Amino acid sequence: MRGTKPNDKPDYAQDLVSDETVSRYREQGLIRIPGMLTREEVDRLLEAALRQLDEADKVAWDRGGGRVMDWVAHVDRRCADLRGLALHPRITAIAERLAGGPLRMLKSELLRKAVGGSAPTPLHADAPAIPFTGRPIGMTAWVALTDVPIERGCMTYIPGSHLMPHERDETPPGQSPDPFRWPRNMIWEPRVTVPVRAGDCTFHHENVLHMAGRNETDQVRVSLATVYMDADAVFEPSDLVPDDLGGMEPGQPLNDDRLFPLIGAGR
Ligand SMILES: O=C(O)CCC(=O)C(=O)O
């Protein structure tokens, strides 16, 4: 664990994921790591998460007459337990190994798909909502704090789509591009649906296409999605997302250690 300075051991991250897993992530743009958290961690973090979902202001995402989900933005800035999860030593070490270079935490969002139907999460890639450029490319670690079978709205991905061009129809003049419109060339690509147990973690590349089903069960779906970016990434404003990162200037590097801490080996 972090207290024993795992990153002083050069083979720490190597012990956590094999070279084969890293290659698979880079080919497919996603990977599931089962059992990332212990039962005790899941219980403690779910309790903290439910408290946040109860008390904090939330962003609601409605689409097609239903609620896709709601979330607590930047939850790491208001809850020490969930900050600990966003900067979890195993998760961050694996993230850097998958990405192949030093990363910073950009943001973490505590997600909820409520009981009572909800709406599916539409197919999208995250890159248009991450207004930064850099190498290695950003990724999301999505940690399940409840079991998420297909019926509770687990994620479905198009493996390899991060390496394919995302062909879209021309946006009519004067209109913003719709990031949730299917890229035309992806419709017939195979998809993979990934149910997860509480404590499992998936990582997905910011350009991989993904979606999720509705929650059709009688239990809430709770997860923490943390976005990690290249440690030297620079801000590139986007029309699609409000700048909720603290008034950054175009071209400004992501080097505020307080807001965007280095993770893993760089800490
Ligand atoms: O949790 C979901 O349904 C979607 C999450 C997502 O799109 C993401 O973490 O990038």
The ligand as an SDF file (V2000), in Angstrom:
LIG
                    3D

 10  9  0  0  0  0  0  0  0  0999 V2000
  -21.2350    5.1810  -16.0780 O   0  0  0  0  0  0  0  0  0  0  0  0
  -21.7200    5.3350  -17.1870 C   0  0  0  0  0  0  0  0  0  0  0  0
  -22.8390    4.9150  -17.5110 O   0  0  0  0  0  0  0  0  0  0  0  0
  -20.9050    6.0350  -18.2350 C   0  0  0  0  0  0  0  0  0  0  0  0
  -19.5980    6.4830  -17.6950 C   0  0  0  0  0  0  0  0  0  0  0  0
  -18.7140    7.0530  -18.7230 C   0  0  0  0  0  0  0  0  0  0  0  0
  -19.1120    7.3340  -19.8110 O   0  0  0  0  0  0  0  0  0  0  0  0
  -17.3170    7.2860  -18.3780 C   0  0  0  0  0  0  0  0  0  0  0  0
  -16.8980    7.0610  -17.2420 O   0  0  0  0  0  0  0  0  0  0  0  0
  -16.5720    7.7050  -19.2780 O   0  0  0  0  0  0  0  0  0  0  0  0
  1  2  2  0
  2  3  1  0
  2  4  1  0
  4  5  1  0
  5  6  1  0
  6  7  2  0
  6  8  1  0
  8  9  2  0
  8 10  1  0
M  END
$$$$
